[in-house]
Amino acid sequence: MTTLLITIVPSLIILAFFFFSDKFKEPKQTIAIVFFLGILICLPAGIINDFMYETFNDGSDFSERLSSSFLSAAWSEELLKFVILYFIVLRRNEFNEPMDGIVYGVTVSLGFATYENYDYVFRLSEEFGVDPYQMAVWRSYSAIPMHGLMGCVMGFYFGLYAFTAKKKYIVLCLLIPFMIHGLYNFLPHPAHFMVLGVVIVYSIALHSQFKKMQINKKSENQQKKI
């Protein structure tokens, strides 16, 4: 039971922080839908990642890291999260201010991260020869916050894109999370915390920027430009 809680609760804590930090709270039903969609994209992401890994991994340490980072997980997972934001969230009436981009970006990312974490802890840990409890603890302060914060970064630029229609933001929305995710997976484990530290500072700065925009607003309604 403890292992299961450590597997799931960190995602919910991070999600709760972003949800309650929003001055104009998003509907809980919509949050639940987007979170569930994040879980669903785990299936196509897994298929793509397995295919890319088998195609480009020649057995060397370099190709092992490259095929499990920039060539697979980094682009497939971030692209699928973006698909949910672009084709589902953007078209909903609840998405009516830039901060909503961060909230929903974090939500879809943590939906994905929660199921992925469950898979790592209760299935893959045995293949890796790692105790499930240790796997859950390790990922609770590494991969889980990383996914959530990349959702914050993606959501920030997605929110800017939706309410300015400037195409540079859609590029940054995809490019920056891809580069962060790829670098995080490519570098050896000791460097993960360095990358995570940088992303924490970056995400705080982006989130604070939207928070300042909300301070004097009486209403959340803004006109989307796309």
C-alpha positions as CSV (number, residue, x, y, z in Angstrom):
1,M,0.0,0.0,0.0
2,T,2.8,2.4,0.9
3,T,4.5,1.7,-2.5
4,L,1.3,2.4,-4.3
5,L,0.8,5.7,-2.5
6,I,4.4,6.8,-3.3
7,T,3.7,5.9,-6.9
8,I,0.6,8.0,-7.3
9,V,0.5,10.7,-4.6
10,P,3.5,12.9,-5.8
11,S,1.7,13.5,-9.1
12,L,-1.5,14.5,-7.3
13,I,0.4,16.9,-5.0
14,I,2.1,18.7,-7.9
15,L,-1.3,18.8,-9.8
16,A,-3.0,20.3,-6.7
17,F,-0.3,23.0,-6.4
18,F,-0.9,24.2,-9.9
19,F,-4.7,23.8,-9.7
20,F,-5.0,25.8,-6.5
21,S,-2.4,28.5,-7.5
22,D,-4.7,29.5,-10.3
23,K,-6.8,32.5,-9.4
24,F,-9.6,31.3,-11.6
25,K,-10.0,27.6,-10.9
26,E,-10.6,25.2,-13.8
27,P,-13.6,22.9,-13.7
28,K,-12.7,19.7,-11.8
29,Q,-14.5,17.6,-14.5
30,T,-12.3,19.0,-17.2
31,I,-9.2,18.5,-15.1
32,A,-10.2,14.8,-14.7
33,I,-10.8,14.4,-18.4
34,V,-7.4,15.9,-19.4
35,F,-5.7,13.8,-16.7
36,F,-7.3,10.7,-18.1
37,L,-6.3,11.6,-21.7
38,G,-2.7,11.9,-20.4
39,I,-3.0,8.3,-19.2
40,L,-4.4,7.2,-22.6
41,I,-1.5,8.5,-24.6
42,C,0.8,6.2,-22.7
43,L,-0.2,3.4,-25.1
44,P,0.9,5.1,-28.4
45,A,3.9,6.5,-26.7
46,G,5.0,3.1,-25.6
47,I,4.6,1.7,-29.1
48,I,6.6,4.5,-30.7
49,N,9.3,4.3,-28.0
50,D,9.7,0.6,-28.4
51,F,9.9,0.9,-32.2
52,M,12.5,3.7,-32.1
53,Y,14.6,1.9,-29.5
54,E,14.7,-1.3,-31.5
55,T,15.4,0.6,-34.7
56,F,18.3,2.8,-33.6
57,N,19.9,1.0,-30.7
58,D,23.0,-0.9,-31.9
59,G,24.0,-2.0,-28.5
60,S,26.6,0.7,-27.8
61,D,26.2,2.9,-24.7
62,F,25.9,6.0,-26.9
63,S,23.1,4.6,-29.1
64,E,21.4,3.2,-26.0
65,R,21.1,6.7,-24.4
66,L,20.3,8.4,-27.7
67,S,17.6,5.9,-28.7
68,S,16.0,6.2,-25.3
69,S,16.1,10.0,-25.2
70,F,16.1,12.3,-28.2
71,L,15.1,9.6,-30.8
72,S,12.1,8.2,-28.8
73,A,10.7,9.4,-25.5
74,A,11.6,13.1,-25.8
75,W,9.7,13.8,-29.0
76,S,7.0,11.1,-28.9
77,E,5.8,11.8,-25.4
78,E,6.0,15.6,-25.6
79,L,4.3,15.6,-29.1
80,L,1.4,13.4,-27.8
81,K,0.9,15.8,-24.8
82,F,0.8,18.7,-27.3
83,V,-1.8,16.9,-29.4
84,I,-4.1,16.8,-26.4
85,L,-3.6,20.5,-25.7
86,Y,-4.1,21.5,-29.3
87,F,-6.9,19.3,-30.4
88,I,-8.9,18.9,-27.2
89,V,-8.0,21.6,-24.6
90,L,-7.8,24.6,-27.0
91,R,-11.3,24.0,-28.3
92,R,-12.9,24.0,-24.9
93,N,-14.6,27.1,-23.5
94,E,-12.9,26.6,-20.2
95,F,-9.6,27.4,-21.8
96,N,-10.0,31.2,-21.7
97,E,-6.8,32.7,-20.3
98,P,-3.0,32.1,-20.6
99,M,-2.7,30.5,-17.1
100,D,-5.0,27.7,-18.3
101,G,-2.3,26.6,-20.6
102,I,0.0,25.9,-17.6
103,V,-2.8,24.2,-15.6
104,Y,-3.8,21.9,-18.5
105,G,-0.2,21.3,-19.6
106,V,0.7,20.1,-16.1
107,T,-2.5,18.0,-15.9
108,V,-1.9,16.1,-19.1
109,S,1.8,15.6,-18.3
110,L,1.0,14.2,-14.9
111,G,-1.7,11.9,-16.2
112,F,0.9,10.5,-18.4
113,A,3.5,10.4,-15.7
114,T,1.2,8.7,-13.2
115,Y,0.5,5.7,-15.4
116,E,4.1,5.5,-16.6
117,N,5.3,5.6,-13.0
118,Y,2.9,2.7,-12.1
119,D,4.3,0.7,-15.0
120,Y,7.9,1.3,-13.9
121,V,7.2,0.5,-10.2
122,F,5.0,-2.6,-10.6
123,R,6.3,-4.1,-13.8
124,L,9.6,-2.8,-15.1
125,S,11.3,-2.6,-11.7
126,E,11.5,-6.4,-11.7
127,E,13.2,-6.4,-15.1
128,F,15.7,-3.8,-13.8
129,G,16.3,-5.8,-10.7
130,V,15.2,-2.9,-8.5
131,D,13.0,-3.0,-5.4
132,P,9.5,-1.5,-6.3
133,Y,9.6,0.7,-3.2
134,Q,13.0,2.1,-4.1
135,M,11.8,2.7,-7.7
136,A,8.8,4.5,-6.5
137,V,10.8,6.7,-4.1
138,W,13.5,7.5,-6.7
139,R,10.9,8.5,-9.4
140,S,8.9,10.6,-6.9
141,Y,11.6,13.2,-6.8
142,S,13.0,12.8,-10.3
143,A,10.8,11.7,-13.2
144,I,7.5,12.7,-11.7
145,P,8.4,16.4,-11.0
146,M,10.3,16.5,-14.3
147,H,7.1,15.5,-16.3
148,G,5.0,18.0,-14.3
149,L,7.4,20.9,-14.8
150,M,7.8,20.2,-18.5
151,G,4.0,20.4,-18.7
152,C,4.3,23.8,-17.1
153,V,6.9,25.0,-19.7
154,M,4.8,23.6,-22.6
155,G,1.6,25.1,-21.1
156,F,3.2,28.5,-20.7
157,Y,4.1,28.8,-24.4
158,F,0.9,27.2,-25.5
159,G,-1.1,29.7,-23.5
160,L,0.9,32.6,-25.1
161,Y,0.3,31.0,-28.5
162,A,-3.5,30.7,-28.0
163,F,-4.0,34.3,-27.0
164,T,-1.5,36.0,-29.3
165,A,-1.5,33.7,-32.4
166,K,2.3,34.2,-32.7
167,K,3.7,31.1,-34.3
168,K,7.1,31.4,-32.5
169,Y,5.3,30.3,-29.3
170,I,4.0,27.1,-30.8
171,V,7.6,26.3,-31.8
172,L,8.9,27.0,-28.3
173,C,6.0,25.0,-26.9
174,L,7.3,21.9,-28.6
175,L,11.0,22.6,-28.9
176,I,11.9,23.5,-25.3
177,P,10.2,20.5,-23.6
178,F,11.7,18.2,-26.3
179,M,15.2,19.5,-25.6
180,I,14.8,19.3,-21.8
181,H,13.3,15.8,-21.9
182,G,15.9,14.6,-24.3
183,L,18.8,16.0,-22.3
184,Y,17.4,14.6,-19.1
185,N,17.1,11.1,-20.5
186,F,20.4,11.3,-22.4
187,L,22.7,12.4,-19.5
188,P,23.8,9.9,-16.9
189,H,21.7,9.7,-13.7
190,P,23.9,12.0,-11.5
191,A,23.2,14.9,-14.0
192,H,19.4,14.4,-13.7
193,F,19.2,16.6,-10.7
194,M,21.2,19.4,-12.3
195,V,18.7,19.4,-15.2
196,L,15.8,19.1,-12.8
197,G,17.1,22.1,-10.8
198,V,17.3,24.3,-13.8
199,V,13.8,23.3,-14.9
200,I,12.4,24.1,-11.4
201,V,13.8,27.6,-11.5
202,Y,12.6,28.1,-15.1
203,S,9.1,26.8,-14.3
204,I,8.8,29.0,-11.3
205,A,9.8,32.1,-13.4
206,L,7.2,31.2,-16.1
207,H,4.4,30.4,-13.6
208,S,5.1,33.7,-11.7
209,Q,4.8,35.7,-14.9
210,F,1.3,34.4,-15.5
211,K,0.4,34.9,-11.8
212,K,1.4,38.5,-12.0
213,M,-0.9,38.8,-15.1
214,Q,-3.8,37.5,-13.0
215,I,-3.4,39.8,-9.9
216,N,-5.5,42.7,-11.2
217,K,-7.9,40.7,-13.4
218,K,-11.5,40.7,-12.4
219,S,-12.4,38.0,-14.9
220,E,-10.6,35.2,-16.6
221,N,-12.3,35.6,-20.0
222,Q,-10.0,36.5,-22.8
223,Q,-10.5,36.2,-26.5
224,K,-8.4,33.4,-28.1
225,K,-6.6,34.5,-31.3
226,I,-6.7,31.1,-33.0
